[in-house]
């Protein structure tokens, strides 16, 4: 369990917000950006901190509306939160066979 006093943007991995001033980021107004960066590029400690900061419902609301996620992250989130991949905005099923005319 993570101490709530430790739950600050400054405590995430430095590579997640390297181009921003973390001291000016607010946990509420920057919620979508924080969640997106952590699920795509974060480490296990970042994931644990994210789960301590936000409820499962808040995380699900953000990740299901993201315009893009890599396939591994999408699969992990769908499995972790028991969601169907079709619930994600970014999910596009692949054809099982390649298109004859494009080969």
N, C-alpha and C positions, 0 to 999 in steps of 0.2 A: 504494500500500500504506500502511495506517495503522499508525503506531507503536503497539505494544501498551501502552506507558505512557500513551498518550492515551485508551485504552479505559476510560472511567469514565462513570458515569451523569451526572455534572456536565457532561460535554461534549456531551450531546444538546441540541437546541434548547430554549430556556426554555419555550416554549408547550406542550411535551409533558407536562411534569410540574409545571405551575404551581401545583397545589394540594397538592403533596407536598414534604417535606423530602428533597431528593435525596441529602444526605449520609447519611441513614439507610437508603437503598435499597441492597439487596445485589443484585449481578448474577445470583446463582443463585436466591435465594428470590423475587425479583421478575421473573424471566425472562419469564413469560407476560404480565405487564402491560407490560413494556418492549417486547416484540415487538409486542404488539397496538397500543400507542400509536404506535410508529414506522411500522408498515405502514399504519395508517389516516391518521395526521396528520403524519408526518415529512417532511422534505425530503431531497434527495439525499445531503447530508452525513450525515444521521441514518441513512439506509439503508446507506451505506458503513460507518459505525461499527458498526451492528448486525451486518453481515456479518463484520466483523473480530472482534466479540465472541463470536458464536455460529456453530456449524457449520450447514451447510445442513439436515442432519437435525434439529437442534434447532429451527430456524425452521419447517420443514415440520411437525414434530410439534405445534407450537403453533398455527400458522395453520389447519391442517386441522380442528382441534377448536374453533375460535372459534365462538360462537353467532351472530355477525353480522359481516359485512364488506360494504362498499359494492360494487356490481357492478364498478366499475373496478378496485378493489384486488384483488378476487377474480380477475378476468380476468388482471391483471398477474402475480399470484402463480402462477396455473395455468400461464401461458405461460413465466414465468421458470424455474420448477422442473419443467417438463414433466409436469404433473399433469393428470388429468381433473378437471373441475369437480365431478363427482359424488363425488370423494374429500373434498370440503369439507363439513363438517357444516352450514354455513349455506346451501349451494346449494339453490335451489328453482327448477326449470325453470318458465318462464312458458308459459302456453298461447299458441299461435300466433294464435288468434282469441278475441275477447272473448266472454264468456258472454251468450247472447241474453237471458236473464232478468234480467241485472244491468245492462243498458244502458238 
